[in-house]
Amino acid sequence: MGKPLLYEIWEKPATSCIIGICSAIWFYIQKKNIGYSHVGLSYDTAVEGHHWRIITSAFSHISVLHLVFNMSALWSLGVIEQLGHMGLGVEYYLHYSLALVVLSGMLVLGMYHVLIQKFKIDYFRRVTAVGYSCVVFGWMTILSVKQPSSKLELFGFLSLPISFAPFESLIFTSIIVPQASFLGHLSGIICGYSIAWGLIHGMNNYWAISMLGWIVLIFIFSLKKSGTYDFSFLEIESVTDPSMPSVRFIASGNDRTLQMSTLPDVSTDLV
């Protein structure tokens, strides 16, 4: 007999929160009739300055089956939170979940760039990715290195050896779901191995909070710059005071003259 659900939620707090966030976003997307073009990540939108899509695409799911598959796999991978004795645990899980979201999104854009610019495959300009799969594949890979004897439980009845799960799942999803992002999943696997093998390391609370702060700033700035959302409070007013005299240099041969001109008085009302 398995453990009560509430007990498992208590043992996997970070995983449970992420599943709750993704589920709430899915519900909002369905209610507002939001589509791939609104939240998904593509090469063209990234070039246009929609960098915020690296975040929104990771946590958004349009199809309920996509949501269920990803969250089922993520729930099984939540065992990482319970492996503090192996150097993993809740903090490790949160730190590198944040890193996986950003790094896998940037890596897949880099792959698109090479395929488009180097190999002239314009098809990848239009490919739009959504879903938490990159992070799921990343954690699947990390667990396959850290604890190869584990099993990945899907939907409560399908069990895969974790040591082969990343590539088994990559092939399985590519066959069963042809529109699944092969490069997106592959980027998660590559980032997962980079973290598991120590190529990407050193994340702690300081770096995680710093990264989160920069993510929030870039997210807001790119939303405004791309015209997606108007943050009026971010408007930067000119600091030039028209009532002050202007100064300019006039050079003639070897002579340099400093000229000052004054402007008529301008009255300003402060409201």
DRENDOZA-368179 format. One record per residue (C-alpha): residue number from 1; residue in one letter; x negated, y, z negated. Coordinates in pm, 1 decimal. Example, Ala and Ser with C-alpha at 12.3 -4.5 7.8 and 13.67 -1.06 7.14 Angstrom:
<nodes>
<node><pos>1</pos><code>a</code><x>-1230.0</x><y>-450.0</y><z>-780.0</z></node>
<node><pos>2</pos><code>s</code><x>-1367.0</x><y>-106.0</y><z>-714.0</z></node>
</nodes>
This chain:
<nodes>
<node><pos>1</pos><code>m</code><x>0.0</x><y>0.0</y><z>0.0</z></node>
<node><pos>2</pos><code>g</code><x>-144.8</x><y>337.3</y><z>104.7</z></node>
<node><pos>3</pos><code>k</code><x>-190.5</x><y>642.1</y><z>-111.7</z></node>
<node><pos>4</pos><code>p</code><x>99.5</x><y>888.7</y><z>-150.2</z></node>
<node><pos>5</pos><code>l</code><x>95.2</x><y>1165.1</y><z>109.7</z></node>
<node><pos>6</pos><code>l</code><x>62.0</x><y>1442.6</y><z>-150.5</z></node>
<node><pos>7</pos><code>y</code><x>-243.9</x><y>1271.3</y><z>-295.3</z></node>
<node><pos>8</pos><code>e</code><x>-403.9</x><y>1249.5</y><z>50.1</z></node>
<node><pos>9</pos><code>i</code><x>-326.5</x><y>1616.5</y><z>114.7</z></node>
<node><pos>10</pos><code>w</code><x>-498.8</x><y>1699.0</y><z>-214.5</z></node>
<node><pos>11</pos><code>e</code><x>-804.1</x><y>1498.7</y><z>-103.5</z></node>
<node><pos>12</pos><code>k</code><x>-813.7</x><y>1671.6</y><z>238.5</z></node>
<node><pos>13</pos><code>p</code><x>-728.0</x><y>2037.1</y><z>163.6</z></node>
<node><pos>14</pos><code>a</code><x>-913.6</x><y>2194.1</y><z>458.3</z></node>
<node><pos>15</pos><code>t</code><x>-783.7</x><y>1939.2</y><z>707.2</z></node>
<node><pos>16</pos><code>s</code><x>-430.0</x><y>1984.3</y><z>576.8</z></node>
<node><pos>17</pos><code>c</code><x>-455.5</x><y>2364.4</y><z>608.3</z></node>
<node><pos>18</pos><code>i</code><x>-583.0</x><y>2344.0</y><z>968.1</z></node>
<node><pos>19</pos><code>i</code><x>-304.7</x><y>2100.8</y><z>1062.1</z></node>
<node><pos>20</pos><code>g</code><x>-53.4</x><y>2336.3</y><z>902.2</z></node>
<node><pos>21</pos><code>i</code><x>-193.9</x><y>2636.5</y><z>1093.2</z></node>
<node><pos>22</pos><code>c</code><x>-192.6</x><y>2454.7</y><z>1428.4</z></node>
<node><pos>23</pos><code>s</code><x>161.0</x><y>2327.7</y><z>1367.6</z></node>
<node><pos>24</pos><code>a</code><x>286.0</x><y>2675.3</y><z>1272.3</z></node>
<node><pos>25</pos><code>i</code><x>124.3</x><y>2824.2</y><z>1584.5</z></node>
<node><pos>26</pos><code>w</code><x>284.1</x><y>2551.7</y><z>1799.4</z></node>
<node><pos>27</pos><code>f</code><x>625.4</x><y>2634.3</y><z>1649.8</z></node>
<node><pos>28</pos><code>y</code><x>569.9</x><y>3006.3</y><z>1719.7</z></node>
<node><pos>29</pos><code>i</code><x>462.4</x><y>2931.0</y><z>2077.8</z></node>
<node><pos>30</pos><code>q</code><x>777.0</x><y>2727.9</y><z>2138.8</z></node>
<node><pos>31</pos><code>k</code><x>999.8</x><y>2993.3</y><z>1985.4</z></node>
<node><pos>32</pos><code>k</code><x>845.9</x><y>3275.9</y><z>2192.0</z></node>
<node><pos>33</pos><code>n</code><x>812.8</x><y>3071.5</y><z>2514.1</z></node>
<node><pos>34</pos><code>i</code><x>438.9</x><y>3137.3</y><z>2529.4</z></node>
<node><pos>35</pos><code>g</code><x>246.9</x><y>2955.3</y><z>2801.5</z></node>
<node><pos>36</pos><code>y</code><x>-110.0</x><y>2855.5</y><z>2888.3</z></node>
<node><pos>37</pos><code>s</code><x>-175.6</x><y>3187.7</y><z>3061.6</z></node>
<node><pos>38</pos><code>h</code><x>-102.4</x><y>3381.3</y><z>2741.6</z></node>
<node><pos>39</pos><code>v</code><x>-337.4</x><y>3204.2</y><z>2499.4</z></node>
<node><pos>40</pos><code>g</code><x>-556.8</x><y>2968.5</y><z>2706.0</z></node>
<node><pos>41</pos><code>l</code><x>-925.9</x><y>3009.3</y><z>2781.1</z></node>
<node><pos>42</pos><code>s</code><x>-1044.1</x><y>3030.6</y><z>3141.6</z></node>
<node><pos>43</pos><code>y</code><x>-1355.8</x><y>3163.0</y><z>3314.4</z></node>
<node><pos>44</pos><code>d</code><x>-1177.1</x><y>3450.9</y><z>3485.1</z></node>
<node><pos>45</pos><code>t</code><x>-1009.4</x><y>3573.0</y><z>3166.1</z></node>
<node><pos>46</pos><code>a</code><x>-1342.0</x><y>3556.9</y><z>2980.8</z></node>
<node><pos>47</pos><code>v</code><x>-1508.8</x><y>3765.0</y><z>3253.5</z></node>
<node><pos>48</pos><code>e</code><x>-1225.5</x><y>4017.3</y><z>3218.1</z></node>
<node><pos>49</pos><code>g</code><x>-1311.6</x><y>4059.1</y><z>2850.1</z></node>
<node><pos>50</pos><code>h</code><x>-1051.6</x><y>3831.1</y><z>2691.5</z></node>
<node><pos>51</pos><code>h</code><x>-1305.1</x><y>3687.0</y><z>2448.0</z></node>
<node><pos>52</pos><code>w</code><x>-1034.3</x><y>3652.3</y><z>2184.5</z></node>
<node><pos>53</pos><code>r</code><x>-908.2</x><y>3351.6</y><z>2379.6</z></node>
<node><pos>54</pos><code>i</code><x>-1197.7</x><y>3141.9</y><z>2246.8</z></node>
<node><pos>55</pos><code>i</code><x>-1011.1</x><y>3147.7</y><z>1914.1</z></node>
<node><pos>56</pos><code>t</code><x>-647.4</x><y>3143.4</y><z>2028.7</z></node>
<node><pos>57</pos><code>s</code><x>-707.6</x><y>2859.6</y><z>2276.2</z></node>
<node><pos>58</pos><code>a</code><x>-858.4</x><y>2638.2</y><z>2004.2</z></node>
<node><pos>59</pos><code>f</code><x>-559.3</x><y>2663.3</y><z>1770.9</z></node>
<node><pos>60</pos><code>s</code><x>-283.9</x><y>2665.1</y><z>2034.8</z></node>
<node><pos>61</pos><code>h</code><x>-96.4</x><y>2364.0</y><z>2171.2</z></node>
<node><pos>62</pos><code>i</code><x>179.3</x><y>2387.2</y><z>2429.8</z></node>
<node><pos>63</pos><code>s</code><x>283.4</x><y>2021.3</y><z>2442.4</z></node>
<node><pos>64</pos><code>v</code><x>406.7</x><y>1848.0</y><z>2127.2</z></node>
<node><pos>65</pos><code>l</code><x>227.2</x><y>1526.5</y><z>2234.7</z></node>
<node><pos>66</pos><code>h</code><x>-99.3</x><y>1718.4</y><z>2261.1</z></node>
<node><pos>67</pos><code>l</code><x>-42.7</x><y>1857.2</y><z>1911.6</z></node>
<node><pos>68</pos><code>v</code><x>43.8</x><y>1514.9</y><z>1765.7</z></node>
<node><pos>69</pos><code>f</code><x>-257.5</x><y>1344.1</y><z>1924.3</z></node>
<node><pos>70</pos><code>n</code><x>-504.6</x><y>1608.9</y><z>1807.6</z></node>
<node><pos>71</pos><code>m</code><x>-362.5</x><y>1640.3</y><z>1457.1</z></node>
<node><pos>72</pos><code>s</code><x>-345.1</x><y>1261.0</y><z>1413.7</z></node>
<node><pos>73</pos><code>a</code><x>-713.6</x><y>1229.8</y><z>1504.0</z></node>
<node><pos>74</pos><code>l</code><x>-801.6</x><y>1530.2</y><z>1286.1</z></node>
<node><pos>75</pos><code>w</code><x>-618.8</x><y>1380.5</y><z>988.5</z></node>
<node><pos>76</pos><code>s</code><x>-823.3</x><y>1061.3</y><z>1019.7</z></node>
<node><pos>77</pos><code>l</code><x>-1145.7</x><y>1263.6</y><z>1049.3</z></node>
<node><pos>78</pos><code>g</code><x>-1055.6</x><y>1449.0</y><z>729.4</z></node>
<node><pos>79</pos><code>v</code><x>-1239.8</x><y>1172.4</y><z>544.7</z></node>
<node><pos>80</pos><code>i</code><x>-1546.8</x><y>1395.5</y><z>596.5</z></node>
<node><pos>81</pos><code>e</code><x>-1414.2</x><y>1614.7</y><z>315.0</z></node>
<node><pos>82</pos><code>q</code><x>-1447.2</x><y>1319.6</y><z>77.2</z></node>
<node><pos>83</pos><code>l</code><x>-1811.6</x><y>1245.2</y><z>163.9</z></node>
<node><pos>84</pos><code>g</code><x>-1980.2</x><y>1507.9</y><z>-50.2</z></node>
<node><pos>85</pos><code>h</code><x>-2221.3</x><y>1243.2</y><z>-179.0</z></node>
<node><pos>86</pos><code>m</code><x>-2352.8</x><y>1210.8</y><z>179.6</z></node>
<node><pos>87</pos><code>g</code><x>-2417.4</x><y>1581.8</y><z>219.1</z></node>
<node><pos>88</pos><code>l</code><x>-2079.7</x><y>1644.1</y><z>382.6</z></node>
<node><pos>89</pos><code>g</code><x>-1771.8</x><y>1750.8</y><z>182.0</z></node>
<node><pos>90</pos><code>v</code><x>-1521.4</x><y>2037.4</y><z>198.9</z></node>
<node><pos>91</pos><code>e</code><x>-1770.9</x><y>2324.9</y><z>237.0</z></node>
<node><pos>92</pos><code>y</code><x>-1963.2</x><y>2142.8</y><z>510.4</z></node>
<node><pos>93</pos><code>y</code><x>-1634.0</x><y>2071.2</y><z>686.1</z></node>
<node><pos>94</pos><code>l</code><x>-1522.4</x><y>2436.2</y><z>677.9</z></node>
<node><pos>95</pos><code>h</code><x>-1862.7</x><y>2578.0</y><z>776.0</z></node>
<node><pos>96</pos><code>y</code><x>-1909.2</x><y>2357.7</y><z>1078.1</z></node>
<node><pos>97</pos><code>s</code><x>-1543.4</x><y>2364.0</y><z>1186.4</z></node>
<node><pos>98</pos><code>l</code><x>-1594.3</x><y>2738.1</y><z>1233.3</z></node>
<node><pos>99</pos><code>a</code><x>-1919.3</x><y>2675.0</y><z>1421.6</z></node>
<node><pos>100</pos><code>l</code><x>-1756.0</x><y>2409.8</y><z>1643.2</z></node>
<node><pos>101</pos><code>v</code><x>-1469.5</x><y>2640.5</y><z>1742.7</z></node>
<node><pos>102</pos><code>v</code><x>-1708.0</x><y>2915.1</y><z>1857.5</z></node>
<node><pos>103</pos><code>l</code><x>-1994.0</x><y>2706.3</y><z>2000.0</z></node>
<node><pos>104</pos><code>s</code><x>-1777.6</x><y>2460.4</y><z>2195.6</z></node>
<node><pos>105</pos><code>g</code><x>-1579.4</x><y>2748.8</y><z>2347.2</z></node>
<node><pos>106</pos><code>m</code><x>-1898.2</x><y>2928.5</y><z>2451.0</z></node>
<node><pos>107</pos><code>l</code><x>-2052.0</x><y>2606.8</y><z>2586.2</z></node>
<node><pos>108</pos><code>v</code><x>-1753.1</x><y>2522.7</y><z>2805.9</z></node>
<node><pos>109</pos><code>l</code><x>-1762.6</x><y>2876.2</y><z>2948.3</z></node>
<node><pos>110</pos><code>g</code><x>-2131.7</x><y>2826.4</y><z>3018.6</z></node>
<node><pos>111</pos><code>m</code><x>-2053.4</x><y>2502.0</y><z>3202.8</z></node>
<node><pos>112</pos><code>y</code><x>-1788.3</x><y>2678.7</y><z>3409.2</z></node>
<node><pos>113</pos><code>h</code><x>-2038.6</x><y>2953.9</y><z>3492.1</z></node>
<node><pos>114</pos><code>v</code><x>-2296.9</x><y>2705.6</y><z>3622.8</z></node>
<node><pos>115</pos><code>l</code><x>-2040.0</x><y>2513.1</y><z>3828.3</z></node>
<node><pos>116</pos><code>i</code><x>-1895.9</x><y>2832.4</y><z>3977.1</z></node>
<node><pos>117</pos><code>q</code><x>-2212.1</x><y>3032.9</y><z>4037.1</z></node>
<node><pos>118</pos><code>k</code><x>-2462.8</x><y>2755.4</y><z>4109.3</z></node>
<node><pos>119</pos><code>f</code><x>-2247.9</x><y>2490.3</y><z>4276.2</z></node>
<node><pos>120</pos><code>k</code><x>-1980.6</x><y>2725.6</y><z>4417.0</z></node>
<node><pos>121</pos><code>i</code><x>-1690.7</x><y>2522.3</y><z>4274.5</z></node>
<node><pos>122</pos><code>d</code><x>-1428.5</x><y>2795.7</y><z>4242.1</z></node>
<node><pos>123</pos><code>y</code><x>-1172.4</x><y>2548.5</y><z>4107.6</z></node>
<node><pos>124</pos><code>f</code><x>-1313.2</x><y>2603.2</y><z>3757.2</z></node>
<node><pos>125</pos><code>r</code><x>-1220.2</x><y>2971.2</y><z>3768.7</z></node>
<node><pos>126</pos><code>r</code><x>-856.5</x><y>2870.7</y><z>3726.1</z></node>
<node><pos>127</pos><code>v</code><x>-894.4</x><y>2590.3</y><z>3472.3</z></node>
<node><pos>128</pos><code>t</code><x>-722.3</x><y>2700.9</y><z>3150.9</z></node>
<node><pos>129</pos><code>a</code><x>-799.0</x><y>2513.9</y><z>2828.9</z></node>
<node><pos>130</pos><code>v</code><x>-596.8</x><y>2500.3</y><z>2508.8</z></node>
<node><pos>131</pos><code>g</code><x>-605.0</x><y>2279.5</y><z>2202.7</z></node>
<node><pos>132</pos><code>y</code><x>-817.6</x><y>2175.8</y><z>1906.2</z></node>
<node><pos>133</pos><code>s</code><x>-968.1</x><y>1884.5</y><z>2100.5</z></node>
<node><pos>134</pos><code>c</code><x>-1317.7</x><y>2036.9</y><z>2119.9</z></node>
<node><pos>135</pos><code>v</code><x>-1340.5</x><y>2046.8</y><z>1741.4</z></node>
<node><pos>136</pos><code>v</code><x>-1182.7</x><y>1701.9</y><z>1706.3</z></node>
<node><pos>137</pos><code>f</code><x>-1439.7</x><y>1552.4</y><z>1944.8</z></node>
<node><pos>138</pos><code>g</code><x>-1713.6</x><y>1739.7</y><z>1760.7</z></node>
<node><pos>139</pos><code>w</code><x>-1618.5</x><y>1591.6</y><z>1423.6</z></node>
<node><pos>140</pos><code>m</code><x>-1567.5</x><y>1250.7</y><z>1581.3</z></node>
<node><pos>141</pos><code>t</code><x>-1927.1</x><y>1267.2</y><z>1704.3</z></node>
<node><pos>142</pos><code>i</code><x>-2067.7</x><y>1393.1</y><z>1372.9</z></node>
<node><pos>143</pos><code>l</code><x>-1895.2</x><y>1111.9</y><z>1182.0</z></node>
<node><pos>144</pos><code>s</code><x>-2017.2</x><y>853.1</y><z>1434.4</z></node>
<node><pos>145</pos><code>v</code><x>-2375.1</x><y>958.5</y><z>1350.0</z></node>
<node><pos>146</pos><code>k</code><x>-2333.1</x><y>1012.0</y><z>975.7</z></node>
<node><pos>147</pos><code>q</code><x>-2116.1</x><y>707.3</y><z>902.0</z></node>
<node><pos>148</pos><code>p</code><x>-2112.2</x><y>471.3</y><z>1204.1</z></node>
<node><pos>149</pos><code>s</code><x>-1926.0</x><y>198.9</y><z>1013.0</z></node>
<node><pos>150</pos><code>s</code><x>-1610.2</x><y>412.7</y><z>981.1</z></node>
<node><pos>151</pos><code>k</code><x>-1289.2</x><y>362.2</y><z>1178.1</z></node>
<node><pos>152</pos><code>l</code><x>-1085.8</x><y>629.0</y><z>1355.7</z></node>
<node><pos>153</pos><code>e</code><x>-714.1</x><y>578.0</y><z>1288.4</z></node>
<node><pos>154</pos><code>l</code><x>-472.2</x><y>718.0</y><z>1548.2</z></node>
<node><pos>155</pos><code>f</code><x>-92.9</x><y>736.2</y><z>1506.8</z></node>
<node><pos>156</pos><code>g</code><x>-115.6</x><y>503.9</y><z>1204.8</z></node>
<node><pos>157</pos><code>f</code><x>-168.1</x><y>187.1</y><z>1406.4</z></node>
<node><pos>158</pos><code>l</code><x>-453.2</x><y>237.1</y><z>1658.0</z></node>
<node><pos>159</pos><code>s</code><x>-801.3</x><y>187.2</y><z>1512.5</z></node>
<node><pos>160</pos><code>l</code><x>-1125.4</x><y>261.0</y><z>1696.1</z></node>
<node><pos>161</pos><code>p</code><x>-1484.1</x><y>200.9</y><z>1578.5</z></node>
<node><pos>162</pos><code>i</code><x>-1611.0</x><y>551.5</y><z>1513.0</z></node>
<node><pos>163</pos><code>s</code><x>-1952.3</x><y>476.2</y><z>1665.0</z></node>
<node><pos>164</pos><code>f</code><x>-1792.9</x><y>449.0</y><z>2011.3</z></node>
<node><pos>165</pos><code>a</code><x>-1489.4</x><y>670.5</y><z>1951.9</z></node>
<node><pos>166</pos><code>p</code><x>-1620.3</x><y>994.4</y><z>2112.5</z></node>
<node><pos>167</pos><code>f</code><x>-1686.4</x><y>842.1</y><z>2454.6</z></node>
<node><pos>168</pos><code>e</code><x>-1397.2</x><y>594.2</y><z>2431.7</z></node>
<node><pos>169</pos><code>s</code><x>-1161.6</x><y>883.0</y><z>2362.4</z></node>
<node><pos>170</pos><code>l</code><x>-1324.0</x><y>1094.0</y><z>2635.9</z></node>
<node><pos>171</pos><code>i</code><x>-1260.4</x><y>824.3</y><z>2896.8</z></node>
<node><pos>172</pos><code>f</code><x>-918.9</x><y>731.4</y><z>2755.5</z></node>
<node><pos>173</pos><code>t</code><x>-783.0</x><y>1086.1</y><z>2759.3</z></node>
<node><pos>174</pos><code>s</code><x>-926.6</x><y>1153.4</y><z>3107.1</z></node>
<node><pos>175</pos><code>i</code><x>-740.4</x><y>849.0</y><z>3245.8</z></node>
<node><pos>176</pos><code>i</code><x>-414.7</x><y>877.3</y><z>3051.0</z></node>
<node><pos>177</pos><code>v</code><x>-394.2</x><y>1258.7</y><z>3060.1</z></node>
<node><pos>178</pos><code>p</code><x>-549.9</x><y>1371.6</y><z>3392.1</z></node>
<node><pos>179</pos><code>q</code><x>-500.2</x><y>1740.7</y><z>3309.6</z></node>
<node><pos>180</pos><code>a</code><x>-703.6</x><y>1705.2</y><z>2989.2</z></node>
<node><pos>181</pos><code>s</code><x>-1018.0</x><y>1919.5</y><z>2987.5</z></node>
<node><pos>182</pos><code>f</code><x>-1305.6</x><y>1676.7</y><z>3041.8</z></node>
<node><pos>183</pos><code>l</code><x>-1563.3</x><y>1955.1</y><z>3006.4</z></node>
<node><pos>184</pos><code>g</code><x>-1391.4</x><y>2089.0</y><z>2695.7</z></node>
<node><pos>185</pos><code>h</code><x>-1406.7</x><y>1749.5</y><z>2526.2</z></node>
<node><pos>186</pos><code>l</code><x>-1764.0</x><y>1698.7</y><z>2645.2</z></node>
<node><pos>187</pos><code>s</code><x>-1866.8</x><y>2034.7</y><z>2499.5</z></node>
<node><pos>188</pos><code>g</code><x>-1727.3</x><y>1921.7</y><z>2162.9</z></node>
<node><pos>189</pos><code>i</code><x>-1933.8</x><y>1601.6</y><z>2181.5</z></node>
<node><pos>190</pos><code>i</code><x>-2252.2</x><y>1792.9</y><z>2271.3</z></node>
<node><pos>191</pos><code>c</code><x>-2201.4</x><y>2039.9</y><z>1984.3</z></node>
<node><pos>192</pos><code>g</code><x>-2122.5</x><y>1749.6</y><z>1751.2</z></node>
<node><pos>193</pos><code>y</code><x>-2449.8</x><y>1573.9</y><z>1830.0</z></node>
<node><pos>194</pos><code>s</code><x>-2638.1</x><y>1904.4</y><z>1794.3</z></node>
<node><pos>195</pos><code>i</code><x>-2499.4</x><y>1943.4</y><z>1441.6</z></node>
<node><pos>196</pos><code>a</code><x>-2534.5</x><y>1577.4</y><z>1340.8</z></node>
<node><pos>197</pos><code>w</code><x>-2898.4</x><y>1562.5</y><z>1458.0</z></node>
<node><pos>198</pos><code>g</code><x>-2985.5</x><y>1885.1</y><z>1279.4</z></node>
<node><pos>199</pos><code>l</code><x>-3042.3</x><y>2095.9</y><z>1590.9</z></node>
<node><pos>200</pos><code>i</code><x>-2777.5</x><y>2332.5</y><z>1456.6</z></node>
<node><pos>201</pos><code>h</code><x>-2810.7</x><y>2357.1</y><z>1080.0</z></node>
<node><pos>202</pos><code>g</code><x>-2841.0</x><y>2594.6</y><z>786.6</z></node>
<node><pos>203</pos><code>m</code><x>-2476.3</x><y>2692.7</y><z>759.1</z></node>
<node><pos>204</pos><code>n</code><x>-2381.6</x><y>2805.2</y><z>408.4</z></node>
<node><pos>205</pos><code>n</code><x>-2123.1</x><y>3033.2</y><z>251.0</z></node>
<node><pos>206</pos><code>y</code><x>-2320.6</x><y>3346.8</y><z>341.1</z></node>
<node><pos>207</pos><code>w</code><x>-2357.9</x><y>3257.0</y><z>708.5</z></node>
<node><pos>208</pos><code>a</code><x>-2002.1</x><y>3126.9</y><z>733.0</z></node>
<node><pos>209</pos><code>i</code><x>-1855.2</x><y>3449.2</y><z>589.5</z></node>
<node><pos>210</pos><code>s</code><x>-2085.3</x><y>3659.5</y><z>809.4</z></node>
<node><pos>211</pos><code>m</code><x>-1981.8</x><y>3461.9</y><z>1118.2</z></node>
<node><pos>212</pos><code>l</code><x>-1615.2</x><y>3492.4</y><z>1025.6</z></node>
<node><pos>213</pos><code>g</code><x>-1654.6</x><y>3868.8</y><z>987.4</z></node>
<node><pos>214</pos><code>w</code><x>-1813.3</x><y>3903.0</y><z>1330.9</z></node>
<node><pos>215</pos><code>i</code><x>-1545.9</x><y>3679.3</y><z>1482.6</z></node>
<node><pos>216</pos><code>v</code><x>-1270.5</x><y>3902.7</y><z>1340.5</z></node>
<node><pos>217</pos><code>l</code><x>-1442.0</x><y>4218.8</y><z>1469.8</z></node>
<node><pos>218</pos><code>i</code><x>-1503.6</x><y>4077.6</y><z>1818.0</z></node>
<node><pos>219</pos><code>f</code><x>-1150.9</x><y>3933.1</y><z>1824.9</z></node>
<node><pos>220</pos><code>i</code><x>-991.9</x><y>4271.9</y><z>1751.2</z></node>
<node><pos>221</pos><code>f</code><x>-1230.6</x><y>4465.9</y><z>1977.9</z></node>
<node><pos>222</pos><code>s</code><x>-1175.8</x><y>4230.3</y><z>2273.7</z></node>
<node><pos>223</pos><code>l</code><x>-798.3</x><y>4241.3</y><z>2224.5</z></node>
<node><pos>224</pos><code>k</code><x>-811.0</x><y>4619.5</y><z>2251.5</z></node>
<node><pos>225</pos><code>k</code><x>-1069.4</x><y>4639.3</y><z>2529.6</z></node>
<node><pos>226</pos><code>s</code><x>-881.9</x><y>4388.4</y><z>2746.5</z></node>
<node><pos>227</pos><code>g</code><x>-558.6</x><y>4584.5</y><z>2699.9</z></node>
<node><pos>228</pos><code>t</code><x>-382.7</x><y>4286.3</y><z>2545.2</z></node>
<node><pos>229</pos><code>y</code><x>-299.4</x><y>4471.0</y><z>2226.3</z></node>
<node><pos>230</pos><code>d</code><x>-324.6</x><y>4841.0</y><z>2149.8</z></node>
<node><pos>231</pos><code>f</code><x>-488.2</x><y>4905.0</y><z>1814.0</z></node>
<node><pos>232</pos><code>s</code><x>-419.1</x><y>5278.3</y><z>1799.6</z></node>
<node><pos>233</pos><code>f</code><x>-601.9</x><y>5315.8</y><z>1468.8</z></node>
<node><pos>234</pos><code>l</code><x>-925.6</x><y>5218.9</y><z>1648.7</z></node>
<node><pos>235</pos><code>e</code><x>-919.4</x><y>5526.0</y><z>1874.1</z></node>
<node><pos>236</pos><code>i</code><x>-1246.6</x><y>5718.6</y><z>1851.1</z></node>
<node><pos>237</pos><code>e</code><x>-1194.1</x><y>6092.6</y><z>1876.6</z></node>
<node><pos>238</pos><code>s</code><x>-1454.1</x><y>6323.8</y><z>2027.6</z></node>
<node><pos>239</pos><code>v</code><x>-1667.5</x><y>6497.9</y><z>1765.1</z></node>
<node><pos>240</pos><code>t</code><x>-1742.0</x><y>6793.6</y><z>1992.2</z></node>
<node><pos>241</pos><code>d</code><x>-1615.3</x><y>7117.9</y><z>1842.4</z></node>
<node><pos>242</pos><code>p</code><x>-1507.1</x><y>7355.5</y><z>2124.9</z></node>
<node><pos>243</pos><code>s</code><x>-1550.7</x><y>7655.8</y><z>1895.2</z></node>
<node><pos>244</pos><code>m</code><x>-1925.3</x><y>7596.8</y><z>1862.8</z></node>
<node><pos>245</pos><code>p</code><x>-2170.6</x><y>7759.8</y><z>2109.1</z></node>
<node><pos>246</pos><code>s</code><x>-2324.4</x><y>7537.2</y><z>2375.3</z></node>
<node><pos>247</pos><code>v</code><x>-2700.0</x><y>7522.1</y><z>2423.6</z></node>
<node><pos>248</pos><code>r</code><x>-2887.7</x><y>7427.3</y><z>2738.8</z></node>
<node><pos>249</pos><code>f</code><x>-3240.5</x><y>7441.3</y><z>2878.8</z></node>
<node><pos>250</pos><code>i</code><x>-3311.1</x><y>7612.0</y><z>3210.4</z></node>
<node><pos>251</pos><code>a</code><x>-3644.0</x><y>7513.0</y><z>3370.7</z></node>
<node><pos>252</pos><code>s</code><x>-3798.3</x><y>7725.7</y><z>3646.0</z></node>
<node><pos>253</pos><code>g</code><x>-4149.0</x><y>7626.2</y><z>3748.5</z></node>
<node><pos>254</pos><code>n</code><x>-4355.7</x><y>7622.0</y><z>3431.4</z></node>
<node><pos>255</pos><code>d</code><x>-4113.6</x><y>7847.9</y><z>3244.1</z></node>
<node><pos>256</pos><code>r</code><x>-3844.2</x><y>7702.4</y><z>3020.9</z></node>
<node><pos>257</pos><code>t</code><x>-3565.6</x><y>7922.2</y><z>2891.2</z></node>
<node><pos>258</pos><code>l</code><x>-3325.1</x><y>7842.1</y><z>2610.7</z></node>
<node><pos>259</pos><code>q</code><x>-2979.4</x><y>7976.0</y><z>2692.3</z></node>
<node><pos>260</pos><code>m</code><x>-2689.1</x><y>7989.2</y><z>2454.2</z></node>
<node><pos>261</pos><code>s</code><x>-2334.8</x><y>8053.0</y><z>2558.1</z></node>
<node><pos>262</pos><code>t</code><x>-2041.9</x><y>8116.6</y><z>2331.5</z></node>
<node><pos>263</pos><code>l</code><x>-1684.3</x><y>8016.7</y><z>2387.5</z></node>
<node><pos>264</pos><code>p</code><x>-1378.9</x><y>8216.7</y><z>2291.2</z></node>
<node><pos>265</pos><code>d</code><x>-1235.9</x><y>8150.7</y><z>1948.5</z></node>
<node><pos>266</pos><code>v</code><x>-1005.6</x><y>7851.8</y><z>1938.7</z></node>
<node><pos>267</pos><code>s</code><x>-759.3</x><y>7815.9</y><z>1654.1</z></node>
<node><pos>268</pos><code>t</code><x>-701.9</x><y>7466.5</y><z>1522.2</z></node>
<node><pos>269</pos><code>d</code><x>-417.5</x><y>7357.6</y><z>1300.3</z></node>
<node><pos>270</pos><code>l</code><x>-481.2</x><y>7059.8</y><z>1075.5</z></node>
<node><pos>271</pos><code>v</code><x>-165.2</x><y>6867.1</y><z>1018.8</z></node>
</nodes>
